[in-house]
Amino acid sequence: MFQASLLDGTDESGPRPLSAVRRTELERGAWVDVLPGWIPNADALFERLLTSVPWRAERRRMYDKVVDVPRLLAFYDEDAELPDPVLDEAKAALDEHYAEELGEPFRTAGLCLYRDGRDSVAWHGDTIGRGATHDTMVAILSVGTPRSLLLRPRGGGAAIRRDLGHGDLIVMGGSCQRTWEHAIPKSARVKGPRISVQFRPRGVR
Ligand SMILES: O=C(O)CCC(=O)C(=O)O
């Protein structure tokens, strides 16, 4: 399992200012914003989410078989109370920073628990809903063991990699969900768990 760092302690502090995010413009109107260490001292948050979130396993049909989804999931719809006050702070900070550009608040939180490097998510865009037709944003807070997020243009092209560490933020914006795809690949080197918290606006899944 993920080992909380000894230096980290249980001291909680809120998100660092989002003015420090760095944007990378991708092709076709997509972009990603990244802020390493957005949530400092994220060990306690990680442990609380690990133990308090009602993680559930899902199974999905793949062609003629039903297979295990290789990660555990939890979903907090817009009226649901988030599982941790740090996530309320994170969402409030995102809402404030992106208010003008996004034009609406983030509403839902999807959580994934990758138990180790065998868990993953395959190439996809968040195109259930408005992400298929409209520019939008998906903001991801990553805590626990570092994992790589890959992005590639839909229909072909070189992939780019963003390594997401403990407490890091990545925001996929513009046309990213419909013109690019993203994935968390399996990795034999990854031994510990990671939790991803995805904040999305209404109607984006
Ligand atoms: O784990 C992540 O950060 C990405 C999750 C994701 O792409 C999804 O659940 O749609």
The ligand as an SDF file (V2000), in Angstrom:
LIG
                    3D

 10  9  0  0  0  0  0  0  0  0999 V2000
   -7.3920    8.4980  -12.8670 O   0  0  0  0  0  0  0  0  0  0  0  0
   -7.4670    9.5190  -13.4960 C   0  0  0  0  0  0  0  0  0  0  0  0
   -6.8840   10.5270  -13.1560 O   0  0  0  0  0  0  0  0  0  0  0  0
   -8.2940    9.5620  -14.7550 C   0  0  0  0  0  0  0  0  0  0  0  0
   -9.6690    8.9920  -14.5410 C   0  0  0  0  0  0  0  0  0  0  0  0
  -10.4970    9.0280  -15.7750 C   0  0  0  0  0  0  0  0  0  0  0  0
  -10.0450    9.3120  -16.8400 O   0  0  0  0  0  0  0  0  0  0  0  0
  -11.9050    8.6710  -15.6980 C   0  0  0  0  0  0  0  0  0  0  0  0
  -12.3390    8.1070  -14.6920 O   0  0  0  0  0  0  0  0  0  0  0  0
  -12.6250    8.9580  -16.6740 O   0  0  0  0  0  0  0  0  0  0  0  0
  1  2  2  0
  2  3  1  0
  2  4  1  0
  4  5  1  0
  5  6  1  0
  6  7  2  0
  6  8  1  0
  8  9  2  0
  8 10  1  0
M  END
$$$$
